[in-house]
Amino acid sequence: MTSAQGAVSALYILFAILCVPPLLGVLIGMRRAHQATERSIGGSLFLVGALFSGAAFLFNLGVTIGAILGIARGVFEFGLIHVVAAALAWLCFWLWLTMVILRKRRSRHRNW
């Protein structure tokens, strides 16, 4: 029973590390693109960030599902694909952070 609980905990952590940053990037990218197009200032950069994050999310979700299936079969190893997925999640995290900072800087300069 404890090994099953450990595997479930590991999957939660794997999902949080691999899938949450790209999902945050998609959400904020779409929101910022929508706000930018409403203000007629162009939101193509935010849209590109959202599309990149969406592709990374789908890739990382596939890697996570593959890990779930591997654990269910009892044969699971971390490999190169997991490193690539972690690197994509890391990029999406910084993309998300950049979009948050750009929003705050633009709103601060707009008030002047």
C-alpha positions as CSV (number, residue, x, y, z in Angstrom):
1,M,0.0,0.0,0.0
2,T,2.8,2.4,0.8
3,S,4.5,1.9,-2.5
4,A,1.3,2.8,-4.3
5,Q,0.9,5.9,-2.2
6,G,4.5,6.8,-3.1
7,A,3.9,6.3,-6.8
8,V,0.8,8.5,-6.6
9,S,2.7,11.2,-4.8
10,A,5.5,11.0,-7.4
11,L,2.9,11.4,-10.2
12,Y,1.4,14.5,-8.5
13,I,4.9,16.0,-8.2
14,L,5.7,15.1,-11.8
15,F,2.5,16.7,-13.0
16,A,3.1,19.8,-10.9
17,I,6.7,20.2,-12.2
18,L,6.0,19.4,-15.9
19,C,2.5,20.6,-16.6
20,V,1.7,23.5,-14.3
21,P,4.2,26.1,-15.7
22,P,3.1,25.6,-19.3
23,L,-0.5,25.8,-18.2
24,L,0.1,29.1,-16.4
25,G,1.9,30.3,-19.6
26,V,-1.1,29.5,-21.7
27,L,-3.6,31.2,-19.3
28,I,-1.6,34.4,-18.9
29,G,-0.6,34.6,-22.5
30,M,-4.2,34.3,-23.7
31,R,-5.4,36.9,-21.1
32,R,-2.6,39.3,-22.1
33,A,-3.2,38.8,-25.8
34,H,-6.9,39.5,-25.3
35,Q,-6.2,42.6,-23.3
36,A,-3.7,43.9,-25.8
37,T,-6.1,43.4,-28.8
38,E,-8.9,45.2,-26.8
39,R,-6.6,48.2,-26.4
40,S,-5.4,47.9,-30.1
41,I,-1.7,47.7,-29.1
42,G,-1.2,44.3,-30.7
43,G,-0.9,41.1,-28.7
44,S,1.1,38.9,-31.1
45,L,4.0,38.4,-28.7
46,F,1.7,37.2,-26.0
47,L,-0.2,35.0,-28.4
48,V,3.1,33.4,-29.6
49,G,4.0,32.8,-25.9
50,A,0.6,31.2,-25.3
51,L,1.0,28.9,-28.3
52,F,4.5,27.9,-27.3
53,S,3.3,27.1,-23.8
54,G,0.3,25.2,-25.1
55,A,2.6,23.0,-27.3
56,A,4.8,22.5,-24.3
57,F,1.8,21.6,-22.1
58,L,0.6,19.0,-24.6
59,F,4.1,17.5,-24.9
60,N,4.6,17.4,-21.1
61,L,1.1,15.9,-20.6
62,G,2.1,13.1,-23.0
63,V,5.3,12.5,-21.1
64,T,3.3,12.5,-17.8
65,I,0.8,10.0,-19.2
66,G,3.7,7.9,-20.5
67,A,5.1,7.9,-16.9
68,I,1.8,6.9,-15.5
69,L,1.6,3.9,-17.9
70,G,5.2,3.0,-17.2
71,I,4.6,3.0,-13.4
72,A,1.4,0.9,-14.0
73,R,3.4,-1.7,-15.9
74,G,6.2,-1.6,-13.3
75,V,8.8,-0.5,-15.8
76,F,9.7,3.2,-15.4
77,E,13.0,5.1,-15.8
78,F,13.7,8.7,-16.1
79,G,15.2,9.3,-19.5
80,L,16.1,12.0,-22.0
81,I,12.4,12.7,-22.8
82,H,11.9,13.7,-19.1
83,V,14.8,16.0,-19.2
84,V,13.4,17.7,-22.4
85,A,10.0,18.0,-20.7
86,A,11.6,19.5,-17.6
87,A,13.5,22.0,-19.8
88,L,10.3,23.0,-21.6
89,A,8.6,23.5,-18.3
90,W,11.5,25.6,-17.1
91,L,11.3,27.8,-20.2
92,C,7.6,28.1,-19.8
93,F,8.0,29.2,-16.2
94,W,10.4,32.0,-17.3
95,L,8.1,32.9,-20.1
96,W,5.2,33.2,-17.6
97,L,7.3,35.3,-15.3
98,T,8.3,37.6,-18.2
99,M,4.7,38.1,-19.2
100,V,3.8,39.0,-15.6
101,I,6.7,41.5,-15.4
102,L,5.9,43.0,-18.8
103,R,2.3,43.6,-17.8
104,K,3.3,45.4,-14.6
105,R,6.0,47.5,-16.4
106,R,3.6,48.5,-19.2
107,S,0.8,49.4,-16.8
108,R,3.3,51.4,-14.7
109,H,4.5,53.4,-17.7
110,R,1.0,53.9,-19.0
111,N,-0.1,55.8,-15.9
112,W,2.5,58.6,-16.5
